[in-house]
Amino acid sequence: MRSRLALGAVAALAAATLALTGCSGSGSTSSSSAGGKIDGTGKTLDVMIAANTLYPTEQQKWFSDVSAQFQKETGATVKFETFASANDELTKIQTSVLSGQGPDIYDLGTTFTPTAYSTGAFVKLTKDDWEKIGGRDRFVPATLGISGPSESDEVGIPFLSRPFVMAYNKDLLKAAGIDKPADTWDGLAEQAKKLTSGDVHGMAVAYADSFDPWKFVWAMSMQQGNTILDLKTKKATIDDAAVKKAYQTYFGWLTEDKVVDPAAIGWKNAQAVAAFASGKAAFLPMVSSSSQVSLDKSGVAGKYAYAVMPTVPPGASKLPGDGKAAATIISGDNMVVAKYSKNQDLAFALIKMLTSEENQVAYTKTFGDLPTNAAAAKKIEEGNELLGPILDAGTKAYGTPFSGAWGDTQLALVNVVVQSIPALSSGGVSSSDLQSRLKAAQATAQAALSKAK
């Protein structure tokens, strides 16, 4: 999942600009031809999307194929622009909002959707808009969970899904007499201890990754009934005991349980995947379906499987009454249509094409990301044993709080880990030091939430 950081200035500038230019509501210069099809002859639709550094050649071909198909269907061509980072994307949004021109469609990571929504620069989807793309019911229900603050107030149209799961080495588990991964975090830690021997460790975890750590903490906190941000009371809850327990569990795999390679203190996600791929770890938590491409070319090809990550929090044998069985965040991409676009009907027509069953199946086969189209998801699952648990995890996904404050909150959660790396290298993080860092993160999150609309 591409992580996004909030930029409050964008929202303020957007609001001012839209007020001055009167850019609100749907609009289009496209006309309909016979049969209700959009006539885009001679027009060009501009789409902003992240550069795929893993499959750059395949992405360029996909760009060409999409444009050719769309031109055949509507007469219009598609021009793709790419961005390499969240900062690049935010700069482009800011420039577009201020100038009232730019890409017609933006492809956004789901956790960035709340920030984009807060700018007011994107079309709020009406019932008619949903019908233009084939209806809301064509999508896997869980992928709609972060399209907007409510079902009646949405800007994001699900394009790709990346549920997070856990990969495990079937041979290592079988040799240790373990039938399947545990569904509790405590149980998983015990299995990992049993599977740690010599240079083979129970888990591969990327402590130095910029994106993974907060997802563990968020999931464990949610399972204890803590949503990190309470939007009703506008209160951040990072300094809660549930969040501290989540960090202690996450750090403890390395320092107390000793089921993680000590070198993992400096690992990014790719290094954790590489350790698992080389047979040096039994469990690889927090991966998506895109890992299948790498693992199928490695020494564990045919020897691994995926499982839903534990949904019972640390210190518990069952889900607490106020807990949420969060297996993964709602992760993937949403497409949004710019209010300033003069080709909104064409934009919706392209999104309809890209979220069709045929195109979604083809995209998954090429890039590994899962479909948001319900029929395509069902087709992809059929006959593919590996993807079953990933799709299952998607049905158990929960959205991160839909607030422009989430970007700063997410960064604050990661910073707790970043600041703890030196102590982890020395043997462990003290309770007092962890509490101090949580207090600082709490202040950051609360300040962002208090300012958020």
C-alpha atoms as one frame of an Amber mdcrd trajectory, in Angstrom:
protein
   0.000   0.000   0.000   1.355   3.438  -0.791   1.360   5.474   2.411   0.218
   9.079   2.244   0.946  12.027   4.525  -1.598  14.771   5.162  -0.975  18.296
   3.950  -3.419  20.673   5.611  -2.426  23.579   3.383  -3.852  21.764   0.391
  -7.298  21.652   1.973  -7.250  25.330   2.864  -6.050  26.372  -0.567  -8.578
  24.109  -2.211 -11.461  25.567  -0.277 -10.459  29.119  -1.142  -9.857  28.346
  -4.784 -13.086  26.441  -5.254 -15.030  29.271  -3.635 -13.519  31.761  -6.056
 -13.863  29.662  -9.186 -17.259  28.196  -8.368 -16.017  24.689  -9.115 -18.600
  22.441  -7.546 -20.761  19.556  -8.633 -20.523  17.393 -11.734 -19.985  18.800
 -15.163 -18.848  17.677 -18.578 -18.336  18.789 -22.126 -18.648  15.201 -23.355
 -21.760  14.286 -25.297 -23.613  11.018 -25.554 -23.901   9.150 -28.805 -26.525
   6.631 -29.828 -27.076   3.862 -27.310 -26.030   6.030 -24.383 -22.294   5.716
 -25.107 -19.969   8.642 -24.513 -18.632  10.372 -27.626 -15.138  11.547 -26.807
 -13.847  11.874 -30.347 -10.761  14.074 -30.405 -10.595  14.414 -26.621  -7.775
  13.401 -24.247  -8.356  12.246 -20.678  -5.508  12.884 -18.229  -4.905  10.333
 -15.458  -2.410  10.672 -12.585  -1.178   7.354 -11.173   1.786   6.046  -9.194
   4.777   4.765 -11.145   5.084   1.005 -10.757   8.763   0.521  -9.972   8.365
  -3.243  -9.706   6.859  -3.697 -13.166   7.732  -0.555 -15.163   7.694  -2.223
 -18.587   4.368  -3.912 -17.930   2.898  -0.627 -16.728   3.898   1.195 -19.887
   2.248  -1.512 -21.970  -0.851  -1.290 -19.775  -0.991   2.460 -20.385  -0.896
   1.871 -24.121  -3.472  -0.919 -24.027  -5.886   1.105 -21.875  -5.690   4.102
 -24.187  -6.246   1.938 -27.263  -9.264   0.216 -25.708 -10.764   3.487 -24.532
 -10.266   5.109 -27.910 -12.047   2.206 -29.534 -14.955   2.529 -27.104 -15.296
   6.317 -26.947 -13.023   7.930 -29.531 -10.987   9.551 -26.741  -7.380   8.822
 -25.833  -5.887   8.505 -22.353  -2.726  10.272 -21.230  -1.097   8.865 -18.102
   1.103  10.910 -15.779   3.038   9.198 -12.997   4.309  10.287  -9.614   7.121
   8.682  -7.647   6.222   9.699  -4.104   3.476  11.053  -1.886   5.126  14.475
  -1.979   5.034  14.459  -5.789   1.359  13.609  -5.727   0.490  16.220  -3.116
   2.366  18.891  -5.051   0.424  17.979  -8.191  -2.895  18.138  -6.357  -1.999
  21.516  -4.868  -0.982  22.901  -8.253  -4.102  21.546  -9.928  -6.426  22.930
  -7.284  -4.859  26.387  -7.403  -4.858  26.550 -11.197  -8.208  24.825 -11.705
  -6.693  22.477 -14.246  -4.716  19.242 -14.317  -5.462  15.509 -14.331  -9.099
  14.530 -14.772  -8.604  11.434 -12.602  -6.281  10.773  -9.681  -5.429   7.252
  -8.520  -4.967   7.521  -4.730  -3.869   5.141  -2.007  -6.769   4.405   0.333
  -5.155   5.960   3.420  -4.682   9.182   1.448  -8.336   9.367   0.412  -9.400
  11.251   3.602  -6.791  13.932   2.923  -7.938  14.252  -0.689 -11.553  14.414
   0.463 -10.735  17.246   2.846  -9.546  19.451  -0.046 -13.066  19.591  -1.500
 -11.459  19.357  -4.936 -12.999  16.059  -6.024 -16.489  15.087  -7.142 -18.758
  13.794  -4.397 -20.437  10.789  -5.961 -24.176  10.895  -6.520 -26.396   7.909
  -7.261 -26.215   8.833 -10.954 -22.410   8.932 -10.805 -22.306   5.428  -9.333
 -24.619   4.245 -12.109 -22.237   5.679 -14.701 -19.575   3.254 -13.499 -21.849
   0.226 -13.321 -23.381   0.673  -9.888 -22.045   0.555  -6.369 -22.979  -3.121
  -6.069 -20.404  -4.197  -8.672 -17.676  -3.745  -6.044 -16.520  -6.012  -3.220
 -18.330  -4.382  -0.256 -15.263  -4.152   1.977 -13.360  -2.096  -0.623 -15.948
   0.683  -0.315 -15.206   1.213   3.350 -12.888   4.165   2.859 -14.492   5.865
  -0.161 -15.796   8.644   2.065 -16.928   9.448   5.603 -20.287   7.800   4.917
 -22.076   5.878   2.166 -23.909   9.032   1.140 -20.754  11.162   1.106 -18.062
   9.503  -0.998 -15.375  10.562  -3.467 -13.308   7.379  -3.920 -14.111   4.620
  -6.404 -12.263   1.361  -5.548  -9.762   0.374  -8.254  -7.329  -2.063  -6.622
  -7.317  -4.047  -3.397  -4.249  -5.035  -1.366  -5.373  -6.821   1.807  -2.521
  -7.667   4.138  -1.997 -11.262   5.226   0.720 -13.545   6.523   2.794 -15.927
   4.430   4.050 -19.117   6.051   6.454 -21.897   5.117   4.400 -25.095   4.951
   7.427 -27.371   5.177   8.800 -25.715   8.309   5.429 -25.843  10.052   4.909
 -29.483   9.106   8.348 -30.456  10.405   7.515 -28.783  13.718   4.167 -30.580
  13.960   2.135 -27.394  13.467  -1.022 -27.795  11.371  -1.737 -24.132  10.679
  -0.850 -20.632  11.903  -2.472 -19.514  15.158  -5.360 -17.065  15.098  -4.166
 -15.245  18.238  -1.035 -13.104  18.500   0.077 -14.959  21.639  -0.400 -18.284
  19.891   1.579 -17.092  16.891   4.453 -16.020  19.138   4.516 -19.474  20.755
   4.578 -21.150  17.351   7.362 -18.807  16.243   9.451 -19.817  19.280   9.064
 -23.457  18.350  10.093 -22.683  14.771  13.221 -20.695  15.705  16.396 -22.745
  15.460  19.898 -21.825  14.345  19.749 -19.315  11.498  16.056 -19.992  10.864
  13.697 -17.691  12.750  10.005 -17.875  13.488   9.205 -14.501  11.941  10.571
 -12.077   9.377   9.639  -8.526  10.423  10.872  -5.256   8.886  11.395  -2.914
  11.835  13.058  -0.180   9.755  10.348  -0.098   7.107   8.563   3.225   6.680
   5.110   1.713   6.240   4.724  -1.670   7.965   5.133  -0.956  11.723   2.051
   1.208  12.232  -0.183  -1.431  10.624   0.725  -3.991  13.300   0.046  -1.474
  16.070  -3.219  -0.330  14.494  -4.517  -3.914  14.100  -3.657  -4.967  17.647
  -5.162  -1.754  19.038  -8.364  -2.171  17.032  -8.661  -5.723  18.313  -8.537
  -4.303  21.843 -11.266  -1.790  21.040  -9.047   1.251  20.429  -9.505   3.011
  17.074  -6.531   5.385  17.616  -8.685   8.378  16.610 -12.203   8.802  17.983
 -13.884  11.033  15.422 -17.061  11.478  17.461 -15.301  12.945  20.476 -12.392
  14.303  18.405  -9.966  12.612  20.760  -6.759  10.770  19.923  -6.061   7.662
  22.013  -2.446   6.782  21.275  -1.516   7.114  24.955  -3.957   4.318  25.831
  -2.814   1.027  27.420  -4.010  -0.926  24.366  -1.596   0.927  22.078   1.274
   0.450  24.523   0.522  -3.284  24.654   0.621  -3.424  20.858   4.068  -1.807
  20.731   5.391  -4.027  23.505   4.227  -7.110  21.626   5.713  -5.899  18.346
   9.062  -5.030  19.953   8.956  -8.172  22.100   9.154 -10.524  19.132  12.698
  -9.255  18.721  13.834  -8.543  22.272  11.870 -10.917  24.506  10.658 -13.819
  22.361  13.769 -13.686  20.160  11.888 -15.116  17.177  13.184 -12.473  14.742
  16.646 -12.216  13.236  18.513  -9.423  15.120  19.456  -7.989  11.719  15.751
  -7.202  11.196  16.257  -4.004  13.217  17.573  -2.541   9.957  15.313  -4.348
   7.502  12.924  -2.819   5.029  10.000  -4.880   3.762  11.971  -6.198   0.773
  14.614  -7.660   3.092  11.985  -9.401   5.209  10.477 -10.889   2.052  13.950
 -11.990   0.929  14.610 -13.728   4.262  11.348 -15.638   3.971  11.986 -16.409
   0.312  15.347 -17.953   1.218  13.732 -20.260   3.779  15.156 -18.406   6.780
  11.795 -17.545   8.364   8.647 -19.538   9.036   6.193 -16.618   9.118   6.136
 -13.416   7.074   3.363 -11.191   8.437   2.048  -8.043   6.736   2.400  -8.874
   3.049  -0.011  -8.532   0.123  -0.742 -10.615  -2.962   2.007  -8.801  -4.878
   4.539 -10.871  -2.880   3.388 -13.947  -4.787   5.296 -12.823  -7.875   8.593
 -12.786  -5.951   7.939 -15.883  -3.856   6.972 -17.992  -6.850  10.413 -17.315
  -8.305  12.228 -18.188  -5.072  13.329 -21.284  -3.223  10.023 -21.477  -1.348
   7.933 -21.707  -4.525   5.263 -24.337  -3.927   6.237 -24.549  -0.260   4.397
 -21.533   1.107   0.828 -20.391   1.657  -1.018 -17.356   2.956  -3.188 -17.053
   6.060  -5.297 -14.333   7.626  -3.286 -12.623  10.343  -4.387 -13.123  13.970
  -7.547 -11.252  14.928  -7.334 -11.880  18.694  -5.216  -9.248  20.485  -2.092
  -9.826  22.583  -2.835 -11.119  26.065  -6.216 -12.563  25.100  -7.536 -15.958
  24.040 -10.637 -14.489  22.417 -11.756 -11.170  20.988 -12.880  -8.736  23.725
 -16.481  -7.552  23.609 -15.510  -4.092  22.372 -12.784  -5.370  20.055 -12.846
  -5.375  16.277 -11.624  -8.498  14.449  -9.426  -6.379  12.197  -7.393  -8.656
   9.956  -6.069  -5.830   7.770  -6.587  -2.203   6.928  -8.707  -1.477   3.870
  -5.763  -1.168   1.543  -5.475  -0.478  -2.152  -6.234   2.353  -4.566  -9.236
   4.618  -5.049  -9.895   6.709  -8.150 -11.274  10.214  -7.748 -12.557  12.646
 -10.392 -11.503  16.290 -10.236 -14.250  18.886  -9.890 -12.476  21.171 -12.347
 -12.465  18.487 -15.053 -14.408  19.401 -18.191 -14.569  15.722 -19.115 -16.246
  14.163 -16.100 -18.528  11.890 -18.140 -15.477  10.561 -19.974 -13.693  10.127
 -16.651 -16.531   8.006 -15.286 -16.596   6.018 -18.538 -12.892   5.190 -18.167
 -13.332   4.165 -14.538 -16.247   1.954 -15.583 -13.991   0.292 -18.154 -11.079
  -0.164 -15.722 -13.307  -1.666 -13.020 -15.017  -4.102 -15.391 -14.651  -7.811
 -14.681 -12.496  -8.405 -17.770 -10.059  -5.574 -17.133  -9.772  -6.278 -13.427
  -8.930  -9.936 -14.002  -6.279  -8.974 -16.568  -4.736  -6.402 -14.218  -4.458
  -8.914 -11.393  -2.759 -11.469 -13.616  -0.185  -8.874 -14.663   0.535  -6.948
 -11.467  -0.729  -9.147  -8.616  -3.031  -6.565  -7.022  -6.511  -7.908  -6.352
  -9.753  -6.813  -8.043 -12.336  -4.573  -6.450 -14.927  -5.835  -8.936 -16.891
  -8.563  -7.100 -17.276 -10.839 -10.133 -13.583 -10.506 -10.989 -12.594 -11.257
  -7.397 -14.653 -14.437  -7.494 -13.091 -15.500 -10.792  -9.553 -14.834  -9.550
 -10.200 -16.878  -6.424 -11.477 -19.908  -8.345  -8.688 -22.431  -8.814  -6.117
 -20.265  -7.016  -5.594 -21.748  -3.580  -3.048 -19.107  -2.598  -5.415 -16.177
  -3.061  -8.291 -17.573  -1.013  -6.994 -16.366   2.380  -6.099 -12.971   0.903
  -9.609 -12.423  -0.389 -10.930 -13.680   2.940  -8.782 -11.100   4.728 -10.305
  -8.426   2.498 -13.751  -9.260   3.846 -12.388  -8.782   7.372 -10.776  -5.427
   6.615 -11.434  -2.244   8.549 -10.804   1.275   7.336  -8.447   3.627   9.092
 -10.284   6.653  10.554 -11.662   8.815   7.756 -10.063  12.076   8.776  -7.561
  14.482   7.290  -5.686  13.987  10.578  -4.832  10.376   9.789  -1.701  11.194
   7.772  -0.052  12.957  10.707  -1.282  10.227  13.058   0.160   7.491  10.887
   3.511   9.260  10.800   3.441   9.671  14.584   2.861   5.917  15.029   5.829
   5.118  12.778   8.023   7.650  14.576   7.583   5.739  17.830   9.325   2.798
  16.162  11.951   4.961  14.472  12.852   6.567  17.794  13.002   3.148  19.462
  15.463   1.560  17.009  18.604   2.486  19.019  17.112   0.957  22.190  16.046
  -2.155  20.285  19.621  -2.526  19.081  20.766  -2.393  22.707  18.339  -5.043
  23.912  14.947  -3.469  24.529  12.721  -0.430  25.005  11.915   0.492  28.599
   8.321   1.016  29.643   9.022   4.619  30.630  10.727   5.473  27.340   7.888
   3.911  25.372   5.325   5.845  27.403   7.201   9.074  26.743   7.182   8.446
  22.995   3.519   7.559  23.045   2.807  10.829  24.853   4.588  12.766  22.100
   2.737  10.830  19.396  -0.518  11.504  21.227   0.146  15.239  21.173   0.863
  15.175  17.449  -2.252  13.172  16.636  -4.482  15.276  18.907  -3.248  18.519
  17.376  -3.942  17.193  13.873  -7.387  15.918  14.860  -8.348  19.183  16.547
  -7.540  21.083  13.348  -9.170  18.595  10.989 -12.615  19.330   9.589
